[in-house]
Amino acid sequence: MPKKTWHILRENGDMGRVVTLSRELPAHFDVAAETELPAGNPVRFAHQIRQDMWRMLQSMRGYSPVVRLTERGQGWHVLAGGRVQGNVPPGTAERISDLLENQSKRGRWVAQAKRAVDKK
């Protein structure tokens, strides 16, 4: 069975660089939460967040993760969530928000994103 690929869209928006990671195009948010992250490799951030969201929400029928990072000053504004075919269970946005604010996960994301920048 062929492995599905992830689409990584890189754009320059009014506010700066925008990086979107999604399985399907066009990327679509039926559910989402937001946070801010420091400077680092946006693709690494997106993949790390996507993996943790998938682990948490994979049992939700028709779920496909989407992560969008928009450059803001010295860091990134993150919109994370995704597409859901069907009804979004109550409390899903809050669960995503809790994940995005989890200090242990954020520490791992930042370490991975900084490591990718330091290697260049």
N, C-alpha and C positions, 0 to 999 in steps of 0.2 A: 504494500500500500504506500503510495507516495506521501511524503511528509509535507504537511501544509506549511506555507511560509507566512511570515509576518510582514505586513506592509509598514514601511517606515517613510512617512511623508515629512519632508523638510521644506519649510516655507519661511519667507521673510514677511512678517506682519507689520502692522502699524507700530506695535510696541516692541518689536525685535524678532528674534528667531523663534520659530514654532516647530516643534517636533511632535508628530502623532504616530503612535504605534497601535495597529489594529490588525485583526485577522481578516476582516472583510472591508471592502470599499463600497460605498463611502463609509467612513467612520461615523458612528452614530451613538449618541448617549441617550438611553432610555432612563438610566439612573446614574448619578454622579455625586461626587464630593470633591472638595478642593482643599489644598494646603499650599504652603510655601516651603521650598527647599533651597539650600545654599548652592553655590556654583559647583559644577561637576559635569560629567559627560551625560548629556540628556538621554541618549539611547540606553546607556547603562541604567540610569534611573528608571526609565520607562519599562525595561525588561524586568528589573527587580520588583517594581510595584505590580506589574502584570502578573508575575509568578505568584506573589503573595495573595493578590485578589483572586486568582484562579483557584488556589488552594482553599480559600475561604468560601468561594461561591460556586464551585464546580458542580454541586448537586442541583443548582437552580436550572431548571429546564430552559434550554434555548439561550443560555448566557454566553456572550462573547466579549472578552475584556477589551477596553480601549483606554489608552493613557495619552494625554496631551500635555506637553510642557511648553510654556511660553516664557521667554526670557524676560526677567524683571530686574533691572539694575544688576546687582552682583549675584543673582540667584535665579530661581525658576518658580513660576506659578504652575501648580499641577492640578489638572482636572482629570480625575480617574473614575472609572465606572464601566459603562459599556452598553451593549445592545442586549435586549432581552426579548425573545420571541414568546409573547404571552404576557401574563400579568407579573408585575414586579411585586414580590412579597413585601408586606409592610416592614419597615425598619431596615431595608437593604441599604439605603443611602447612609443611615446612621452607622451601620456596620462598616461600610467603606470608610467613612470619616474616622471611626475609631482606629481602623487599620492604618490610615494615613498619619495619625497622631501617635501611634505606638512608638515609644522612644527606642526600644530595642531594634525594631525593624528599620526605623529611620537611620539609626546608627550604622546598620549594615548597608543600607542603600547608599548613604553618603560615603562610606569607606570604599565600596565598589566603584562608585562614580568618580571619586577622587583618584583612585588607583589607575583608572583608565586614562585620566587626564595626565597624571604623572608619567605614564609610560611613553607619551608622545614626545 
